[in-house]
Structures are given as structure tokens and as C-alpha cells.
Amino acid sequence: MRSVGGTLGDLMRGYLGLLGTARGQRTYGYIFVNSMFHSGVFTWLGVYLEQRYSLGPVGIGLALLGYAVPGLLFGPLIGRAADRWGRARLLPIGLGLSALAAAGLLFDFPVLLAPVVAMLLSLGYDATQPLFAGIVTSLGGKRPGQAMDLNVFTLFVGFGLGSLIFGEVLRFGFGTALALFAAIELILALAGR
């Protein structure tokens, strides 16, 4: 097994180098806020479905199965579209789809459409996070692994905080929490154009 060279100082300088550029700050900032959005909405989606539609565990599970479909069906298409038109064009679309899905939860819709809303939310995630990962590896230069390490760290910290913050905003009701999260995601989409 080959040992990894470098000191803790080298490691920290690498992270500071990734975050020391405007592009790095912007990219990791988008990853952070996007992960907060998706985790906040998805973590509480089961509770939302239980409270709004009186679904039990089986119904919630079936509705949330929709989240798995877009990645399987559309992942290759998203990848080819990114190759053809570029990540910068697709990222605002993915962010916008995510905002649209959260905003859709503000309205009454037949419970049979719950998997469709979950699919739209997932499609938004699938059209953002893999593309961000591609950008991150190019930021890393000769250290793409370290760039990806920071990506994963940022992603999972965002997941934890998103769930926590959404839960805190729920004190004001699902409508407020969903509207706030959808508005922030929409701002990201518009800023990314």
C-alpha cells in the first residue's frame, strides 16, 4: 500500500486554496445551500404527507419511492446534456425544478400525485449535485480527491443543517418552511443564470 505524502499543513493549505478563489467559494456555496434545501424538504416530506394527507408508513414509503426514479431514468440524459450544453446552463434548470417542486407542495393536489412531486424534487437534485461534483474535480487541479473530499464534507454538513433549519422553521407551519426554502432555491437558480 502506498502512503500519502504531505503534512497537516499541506492538507489545510489545499483546502484554503480551494476556497480561496471566487469560483471555489461560489461552487462550494451552491453545494452547501442546495444540499440544505434538498435535505430540509426531503427529510420532512414524510411528516408533511402524514399531516396533509393522513398517509401511514406504507403510503409515505410508496410516495417517496418516486424520488429514486429520475436518477435511474434521466441520469444518462442529464450527463449527455451537460456534455453538450455545459453545466452552467443546466444547473439553473435543476435549481429551478427543485424550487418548483417545493412550491408545488404549497398547493392542494391529489395524493396520487405525491410520487410525481417527489420525482420532480429528485430530478432537481439529479440535475445539480452530479454537475457540481464535476465542477469540483476541475477545481482540484492536481488534487481532485481533496476537492471531492471538501465537496462531500460540504454536502453532508448542508444535509444536517438543512434538516435542522427546516425543522425549526416548521414552528411557523409547513407553508412558511416550504415557501422559504423554495424562495432560496429560486434565488440560487436566478443567480446562476
C-alpha positions as CSV (number, residue, x, y, z in Angstrom):
1,M,0.0,0.0,0.0
2,R,1.3,3.4,-1.0
3,S,1.4,6.0,1.7
4,V,0.0,9.5,1.2
5,G,2.6,12.2,1.5
6,G,2.2,15.7,2.9
7,T,1.6,17.3,6.3
8,L,-1.5,18.5,8.0
9,G,-0.3,22.0,6.9
10,D,-0.3,20.9,3.3
11,L,-3.8,19.5,3.7
12,M,-5.1,22.7,5.2
13,R,-3.4,24.8,2.5
14,G,-5.0,22.7,-0.1
15,Y,-8.5,23.3,1.4
16,L,-7.7,27.0,1.7
17,G,-6.6,27.0,-1.9
18,L,-9.9,25.5,-3.0
19,L,-11.9,28.1,-1.0
20,G,-9.5,31.0,-1.8
21,T,-10.9,31.7,-5.3
22,A,-14.2,33.2,-6.2
23,R,-15.1,30.2,-8.3
24,G,-14.3,27.8,-5.4
25,Q,-16.3,29.9,-2.9
26,R,-19.3,30.1,-5.3
27,T,-19.2,26.4,-6.2
28,Y,-19.0,25.2,-2.6
29,G,-21.5,27.8,-1.5
30,Y,-24.0,26.5,-4.1
31,I,-23.3,22.9,-3.0
32,F,-23.9,23.9,0.6
33,V,-27.2,25.8,0.1
34,N,-28.5,23.2,-2.4
35,S,-27.8,20.4,0.0
36,M,-29.6,22.3,2.8
37,F,-32.6,22.7,0.6
38,H,-32.9,19.1,-0.5
39,S,-32.3,17.7,2.9
40,G,-34.7,20.1,4.6
41,V,-37.5,19.4,2.2
42,F,-36.9,15.6,1.8
43,T,-36.3,14.9,5.5
44,W,-39.7,16.4,6.4
45,L,-41.6,15.2,3.4
46,G,-42.9,12.1,5.1
47,V,-44.2,14.2,8.0
48,Y,-45.8,16.6,5.5
49,L,-47.6,13.7,3.7
50,E,-48.7,12.2,7.0
51,Q,-50.2,15.5,8.3
52,R,-51.6,16.8,5.0
53,Y,-52.9,13.5,3.5
54,S,-53.1,11.2,6.6
55,L,-50.8,8.7,4.9
56,G,-49.4,5.9,7.0
57,P,-45.9,4.4,6.7
58,V,-46.7,2.3,3.6
59,G,-48.3,5.2,1.8
60,I,-45.4,7.5,2.7
61,G,-42.9,4.9,1.5
62,L,-44.7,4.4,-1.8
63,A,-44.9,8.2,-2.3
64,L,-41.2,8.6,-1.6
65,L,-40.2,5.8,-4.0
66,G,-40.8,8.4,-6.7
67,Y,-37.5,10.0,-5.5
68,A,-35.5,7.1,-6.9
69,V,-36.9,7.2,-10.5
70,P,-35.4,10.3,-12.1
71,G,-31.8,9.3,-11.3
72,L,-32.3,5.9,-12.9
73,L,-34.2,7.1,-16.0
74,F,-32.7,10.5,-16.6
75,G,-29.1,10.4,-15.2
76,P,-27.5,9.5,-18.5
77,L,-29.6,12.1,-20.3
78,I,-28.5,14.8,-17.8
79,G,-24.9,13.7,-18.3
80,R,-25.2,14.0,-22.1
81,A,-26.9,17.3,-21.9
82,A,-24.2,18.6,-19.6
83,D,-21.6,17.5,-22.1
84,R,-23.5,19.1,-25.0
85,W,-24.6,22.4,-23.5
86,G,-22.4,22.7,-20.4
87,R,-23.0,22.5,-16.7
88,A,-23.6,26.3,-16.4
89,R,-26.7,26.1,-18.5
90,L,-28.2,23.0,-16.7
91,L,-27.5,24.0,-13.1
92,P,-30.1,26.9,-13.0
93,I,-32.7,24.5,-14.6
94,G,-32.0,21.9,-11.8
95,L,-32.2,24.5,-9.1
96,G,-35.4,25.9,-10.6
97,L,-37.0,22.4,-10.8
98,S,-36.2,21.9,-7.1
99,A,-37.8,25.2,-6.2
100,L,-40.9,24.3,-8.3
101,A,-41.3,21.0,-6.5
102,A,-41.1,22.6,-3.1
103,A,-43.5,25.4,-4.2
104,G,-45.9,22.7,-5.6
105,L,-46.2,21.3,-2.1
106,L,-47.8,24.6,-1.0
107,F,-50.9,23.7,-3.0
108,D,-53.5,21.0,-2.6
109,F,-53.1,18.2,-5.1
110,P,-54.4,14.7,-5.2
111,V,-52.4,12.4,-3.1
112,L,-51.8,10.2,-6.1
113,L,-49.5,13.0,-7.4
114,A,-47.2,12.8,-4.3
115,P,-44.8,10.5,-6.1
116,V,-44.7,12.9,-9.1
117,V,-43.7,15.8,-6.7
118,A,-41.0,13.6,-5.2
119,M,-39.8,12.8,-8.7
120,L,-39.6,16.5,-9.6
121,L,-37.7,17.1,-6.4
122,S,-35.3,14.3,-7.2
123,L,-34.9,15.5,-10.8
124,G,-33.8,18.8,-9.5
125,Y,-31.2,17.1,-7.3
126,D,-30.0,14.9,-10.1
127,A,-29.6,17.9,-12.4
128,T,-27.4,19.7,-9.8
129,Q,-25.3,17.6,-7.5
130,P,-23.6,15.4,-10.0
131,L,-22.8,18.5,-12.1
132,F,-21.4,20.3,-9.1
133,A,-19.2,17.2,-8.5
134,G,-17.8,17.6,-12.0
135,I,-17.0,21.2,-11.4
136,V,-15.4,20.4,-8.1
137,T,-13.0,17.9,-9.6
138,S,-11.8,20.5,-12.1
139,L,-11.2,22.9,-9.2
140,G,-8.9,20.5,-7.5
141,G,-6.2,20.7,-10.2
142,K,-3.6,18.1,-9.2
143,R,-5.6,17.2,-6.1
144,P,-9.0,16.3,-7.3
145,G,-9.5,13.9,-4.4
146,Q,-9.1,16.7,-1.9
147,A,-11.6,18.9,-3.9
148,M,-14.1,16.0,-3.8
149,D,-13.4,15.5,0.0
150,L,-14.4,19.1,0.6
151,N,-17.4,18.6,-1.7
152,V,-18.6,15.6,0.4
153,F,-18.0,17.4,3.7
154,T,-19.9,20.5,2.4
155,L,-22.7,18.3,1.1
156,F,-23.2,16.4,4.4
157,V,-22.9,19.4,6.6
158,G,-25.6,21.0,4.4
159,F,-27.7,17.9,4.8
160,G,-27.6,18.1,8.5
161,L,-28.2,21.8,8.8
162,G,-31.0,21.8,6.2
163,S,-33.0,19.2,8.1
164,L,-32.4,21.1,11.4
165,I,-33.3,24.5,10.0
166,F,-36.4,23.3,8.1
167,G,-37.5,21.7,11.4
168,E,-37.0,24.9,13.3
169,V,-38.9,26.9,10.6
170,L,-41.8,24.4,10.9
171,R,-42.8,26.2,14.1
172,F,-44.5,28.6,11.7
173,G,-46.0,25.8,9.6
174,F,-45.2,23.8,6.5
175,G,-46.4,26.6,4.2
176,T,-43.8,29.0,5.7
177,A,-41.0,26.5,5.7
178,L,-41.7,25.3,2.1
179,A,-42.1,28.9,0.8
180,L,-38.8,30.0,2.4
181,F,-36.8,27.0,1.1
182,A,-38.4,27.3,-2.3
183,A,-37.6,31.1,-2.4
184,I,-33.9,30.5,-1.5
185,E,-33.6,27.8,-4.1
186,L,-35.2,30.0,-6.7
187,I,-32.8,32.8,-5.9
188,L,-29.9,30.4,-6.4
189,A,-31.4,29.4,-9.8
190,L,-31.7,33.0,-10.9
191,A,-28.3,34.0,-9.6
192,G,-26.8,31.0,-11.5
193,R,-28.0,32.3,-14.9
